[in-house]
Amino acid sequence: MNAPQSQAPTQVSPARIRVFDTTLRDGEQSPGCSMTPPQKLVMARALGELGTDIIETGFPASSQSDREAMALIGRELREPVLAVLSRCLRADIDTSLHALEAAQRPRLHVFLSTSPLHREHKLRMSRQQVLDMAVESIPYARQFIDDIEFSTEDGTRTEEDFLHEVVAAAISAGATTINVPDTVGFTTPEEIRGLFQRLIGTVPGAGNVIFSAHCHNDLGLAVANTLAAIEGGARQVECTINGIGERAGNCALEEIVMALKVRGAFFNVDTGIDSRRLVPTSQLLQRLIGMHVQRNKAVVGSNAFAHESGIHQHGMLRHRGTYEIMRPQDVGWPDTQMVLGRHSGRAAVEQRLRALGYYLEEGELDLVFTDFKALCEQQRVVTDADLQALMQDTGDGEGYRLASMTVSDRGQRAIATVELSDPDGSRVLESAEGDGPVDALFAALSAATGVRLALESYRVHSVGLGADARGEASLSVRHGETEFEGTGTSRDIIEASALAWLDVANRLLRQRRVAAGTEQLATA
């Protein structure tokens, strides 16, 4: 008798997760993030290129601007589903349906609060009244549109028996997607996983609709809760670029997408997002709304693939997988950054010097590394130009130095006067006007040094406490196609701002001198 042959395990294809982006609606309504209709169109184009399945464009009943934005986007974007938000009121639904007329693939997203707290204090309605409103509004909308998403606002704080009742009624009334939001970021992964499992497993008709998770980040759990909802059976996730949104924001699209991509074998689900577009899309939003992400932001922060620690750099030089779980190119960064600073070790400095064409003996490397460490006490980051300057002994400590400065604010215009010591030791005196003290200061510094920098962002904060506290200014500027960051510290924040500007200007001037020296050597 022949032994039965073992069969290879059946390979199960990953389930498809729909990505519902609400950057233009829930994200945009957070303080400081509002966009004009043309800006929304620019962002919607990027979301379309990213591969977003559903784009929520706004809340038409709330403003004329949202109606205009929907019309602009609807006329141009034909592939993604375009959704708008509406209360369960006939007037709102009519306004939303009118706004959706331009969409090739329209979706109406209606919502209604279900939690006892919202019922009592926001709606002043009973359970039955909430249930009746949901049952009445969905069939009314279904007369005009087939794709209807129903959201139980504050669903994770709703009594579970009532939540089951409302969801069942919404499905029976014709909803095609059921969204159970964690509106205030209150739940935990274990709770929301179990909630979705029970809803999908017991509510009549649940198998005929898509369940969606919309998690806020008040406790920093939005991405974790969304992942848990997927484990519980959710097949749509609602998120925003950079995690913008009310209060602490929403589930960040880039984080949830890369969690599912990197841990694909664990979750066995996938999205249609082109992850290589994540960083460009994030940076576009930052430019549109002027809200920059923190440097250590996952995936799209400037430090996400940057390494300064000597131990980490040594490991990365041996094998990338020691400290990186995804390739920077997979999310849109050009490459890993080996940031040279005070925590960097000899191996990283030597590797960078070799990349620049310098092959040093042990003793030579010791001398350069000593100079490198001394330079790190003066500036946080050492660039390639700095290393080249060290190698060519151009006096890296030289450059423009601030001798004195005065800034006066005269109503609508400010005037700044700066006196600098130039690299040759001569004094340079310049004045300039600006829209404010800092604007005038930077204009005067530009006139004195001949360096033109386009300011991208500017921040000041306190370093230390009490009488020993100092002000630190940090700025991001663009020179040509390259972005630079500078820092300066002083007891006076205006002086700190000048030092931060000069930090960048001196690096650029050193870079020019190195380039000029290299050109002279090549033509000699």
ChimeraX attribute file (.defattr): number of C-alpha atoms within 10 A of each C-alpha:
attribute: neighborCount
match mode: 1-to-1
recipient: residues
	/A:1	3
	/A:2	4
	/A:3	5
	/A:4	6
	/A:5	6
	/A:6	6
	/A:7	6
	/A:8	6
	/A:9	6
	/A:10	6
	/A:11	6
	/A:12	7
	/A:13	9
	/A:14	13
	/A:15	12
	/A:16	13
	/A:17	21
	/A:18	20
	/A:19	24
	/A:20	24
	/A:21	27
	/A:22	27
	/A:23	31
	/A:24	29
	/A:25	24
	/A:26	23
	/A:27	24
	/A:28	22
	/A:29	17
	/A:30	16
	/A:31	11
	/A:32	10
	/A:33	20
	/A:34	16
	/A:35	20
	/A:36	14
	/A:37	21
	/A:38	14
	/A:39	15
	/A:40	26
	/A:41	22
	/A:42	14
	/A:43	21
	/A:44	27
	/A:45	14
	/A:46	19
	/A:47	22
	/A:48	18
	/A:49	14
	/A:50	18
	/A:51	17
	/A:52	22
	/A:53	20
	/A:54	23
	/A:55	27
	/A:56	23
	/A:57	29
	/A:58	30
	/A:59	26
	/A:60	26
	/A:61	20
	/A:62	13
	/A:63	10
	/A:64	12
	/A:65	17
	/A:66	23
	/A:67	22
	/A:68	18
	/A:69	23
	/A:70	28
	/A:71	20
	/A:72	18
	/A:73	24
	/A:74	25
	/A:75	12
	/A:76	14
	/A:77	19
	/A:78	15
	/A:79	14
	/A:80	21
	/A:81	20
	/A:82	27
	/A:83	30
	/A:84	28
	/A:85	26
	/A:86	25
	/A:87	20
	/A:88	23
	/A:89	17
	/A:90	15
	/A:91	12
	/A:92	18
	/A:93	24
	/A:94	17
	/A:95	16
	/A:96	26
	/A:97	20
	/A:98	13
	/A:99	24
	/A:100	25
	/A:101	14
	/A:102	19
	/A:103	22
	/A:104	16
	/A:105	17
	/A:106	24
	/A:107	25
	/A:108	25
	/A:109	24
	/A:110	26
	/A:111	18
	/A:112	22
	/A:113	22
	/A:114	27
	/A:115	20
	/A:116	19
	/A:117	14
	/A:118	17
	/A:119	18
	/A:120	13
	/A:121	9
	/A:122	10
	/A:123	15
	/A:124	12
	/A:125	16
	/A:126	13
	/A:127	14
	/A:128	11
	/A:129	13
	/A:130	18
	/A:131	20
	/A:132	13
	/A:133	13
	/A:134	26
	/A:135	20
	/A:136	15
	/A:137	18
	/A:138	27
	/A:139	17
	/A:140	17
	/A:141	21
	/A:142	15
	/A:143	8
	/A:144	10
	/A:145	15
	/A:146	14
	/A:147	18
	/A:148	22
	/A:149	26
	/A:150	28
	/A:151	27
	/A:152	24
	/A:153	22
	/A:154	21
	/A:155	22
	/A:156	24
	/A:157	19
	/A:158	20
	/A:159	12
	/A:160	15
	/A:161	9
	/A:162	17
	/A:163	22
	/A:164	19
	/A:165	13
	/A:166	22
	/A:167	25
	/A:168	19
	/A:169	20
	/A:170	27
	/A:171	22
	/A:172	16
	/A:173	17
	/A:174	20
	/A:175	28
	/A:176	19
	/A:177	23
	/A:178	24
	/A:179	24
	/A:180	27
	/A:181	22
	/A:182	26
	/A:183	21
	/A:184	22
	/A:185	24
	/A:186	18
	/A:187	20
	/A:188	17
	/A:189	19
	/A:190	13
	/A:191	14
	/A:192	25
	/A:193	21
	/A:194	16
	/A:195	20
	/A:196	22
	/A:197	16
	/A:198	15
	/A:199	21
	/A:200	21
	/A:201	14
	/A:202	13
	/A:203	17
	/A:204	16
	/A:205	15
	/A:206	19
	/A:207	11
	/A:208	12
	/A:209	16
	/A:210	19
	/A:211	25
	/A:212	28
	/A:213	29
	/A:214	26
	/A:215	30
	/A:216	31
	/A:217	25
	/A:218	18
	/A:219	12
	/A:220	15
	/A:221	19
	/A:222	30
	/A:223	26
	/A:224	18
	/A:225	27
	/A:226	30
	/A:227	22
	/A:228	22
	/A:229	29
	/A:230	23
	/A:231	19
	/A:232	23
	/A:233	21
	/A:234	24
	/A:235	21
	/A:236	25
	/A:237	26
	/A:238	27
	/A:239	32
	/A:240	26
	/A:241	27
	/A:242	31
	/A:243	24
	/A:244	29
	/A:245	26
	/A:246	19
	/A:247	14
	/A:248	17
	/A:249	23
	/A:250	32
	/A:251	32
	/A:252	25
	/A:253	27
	/A:254	25
	/A:255	22
	/A:256	20
	/A:257	22
	/A:258	21
	/A:259	17
	/A:260	19
	/A:261	19
	/A:262	12
	/A:263	13
	/A:264	13
	/A:265	11
	/A:266	9
	/A:267	17
	/A:268	15
	/A:269	18
	/A:270	20
	/A:271	23
	/A:272	14
	/A:273	23
	/A:274	15
	/A:275	18
	/A:276	15
	/A:277	20
	/A:278	27
	/A:279	24
	/A:280	16
	/A:281	21
	/A:282	24
	/A:283	17
	/A:284	16
	/A:285	24
	/A:286	16
	/A:287	11
	/A:288	16
	/A:289	15
	/A:290	13
	/A:291	15
	/A:292	15
	/A:293	17
	/A:294	12
	/A:295	12
	/A:296	13
	/A:297	13
	/A:298	17
	/A:299	23
	/A:300	26
	/A:301	18
	/A:302	16
	/A:303	17
	/A:304	17
	/A:305	22
	/A:306	20
	/A:307	23
	/A:308	20
	/A:309	18
	/A:310	21
	/A:311	14
	/A:312	21
	/A:313	28
	/A:314	19
	/A:315	15
	/A:316	18
	/A:317	14
	/A:318	10
	/A:319	11
	/A:320	15
	/A:321	12
	/A:322	13
	/A:323	13
	/A:324	16
	/A:325	11
	/A:326	15
	/A:327	15
	/A:328	20
	/A:329	14
	/A:330	17
	/A:331	19
	/A:332	19
	/A:333	20
	/A:334	11
	/A:335	12
	/A:336	17
	/A:337	16
	/A:338	21
	/A:339	23
	/A:340	26
	/A:341	22
	/A:342	20
	/A:343	16
	/A:344	22
	/A:345	19
	/A:346	17
	/A:347	15
	/A:348	23
	/A:349	23
	/A:350	17
	/A:351	17
	/A:352	18
	/A:353	19
	/A:354	12
	/A:355	11
	/A:356	13
	/A:357	10
	/A:358	14
	/A:359	13
	/A:360	13
	/A:361	8
	/A:362	8
	/A:363	9
	/A:364	11
	/A:365	17
	/A:366	13
	/A:367	10
	/A:368	19
	/A:369	18
	/A:370	12
	/A:371	15
	/A:372	21
	/A:373	17
	/A:374	13
	/A:375	20
	/A:376	17
	/A:377	11
	/A:378	13
	/A:379	15
	/A:380	17
	/A:381	17
	/A:382	19
	/A:383	15
	/A:384	15
	/A:385	20
	/A:386	21
	/A:387	24
	/A:388	21
	/A:389	20
	/A:390	18
	/A:391	17
	/A:392	13
	/A:393	9
	/A:394	15
	/A:395	12
	/A:396	19
	/A:397	14
	/A:398	14
	/A:399	21
	/A:400	25
	/A:401	18
	/A:402	18
	/A:403	13
	/A:404	12
	/A:405	18
	/A:406	14
	/A:407	20
	/A:408	15
	/A:409	15
	/A:410	10
	/A:411	8
	/A:412	8
	/A:413	14
	/A:414	19
	/A:415	22
	/A:416	24
	/A:417	20
	/A:418	23
	/A:419	20
	/A:420	21
	/A:421	18
	/A:422	17
	/A:423	15
	/A:424	9
	/A:425	12
	/A:426	9
	/A:427	15
	/A:428	17
	/A:429	16
	/A:430	17
	/A:431	20
	/A:432	20
	/A:433	21
	/A:434	18
	/A:435	13
	/A:436	18
	/A:437	20
	/A:438	21
	/A:439	17
	/A:440	23
	/A:441	29
	/A:442	23
	/A:443	23
	/A:444	25
	/A:445	28
	/A:446	19
	/A:447	17
	/A:448	22
	/A:449	18
	/A:450	11
	/A:451	16
	/A:452	16
	/A:453	19
	/A:454	11
	/A:455	16
	/A:456	15
	/A:457	14
	/A:458	16
	/A:459	11
	/A:460	17
	/A:461	12
	/A:462	14
	/A:463	14
	/A:464	10
	/A:465	8
	/A:466	7
	/A:467	7
	/A:468	8
	/A:469	12
	/A:470	18
	/A:471	20
	/A:472	23
	/A:473	25
	/A:474	20
	/A:475	20
	/A:476	19
	/A:477	19
	/A:478	16
	/A:479	15
	/A:480	9
	/A:481	5
	/A:482	7
	/A:483	14
	/A:484	17
	/A:485	18
	/A:486	22
	/A:487	24
	/A:488	24
	/A:489	22
	/A:490	18
	/A:491	15
	/A:492	12
	/A:493	19
	/A:494	22
	/A:495	23
	/A:496	21
	/A:497	27
	/A:498	24
	/A:499	23
	/A:500	23
	/A:501	26
	/A:502	24
	/A:503	22
	/A:504	22
	/A:505	24
	/A:506	20
	/A:507	21
	/A:508	17
	/A:509	18
	/A:510	20
	/A:511	19
	/A:512	13
	/A:513	15
	/A:514	20
	/A:515	15
	/A:516	12
	/A:517	13
	/A:518	13
	/A:519	11
	/A:520	10
	/A:521	9
	/A:522	8
	/A:523	6
	/A:524	5
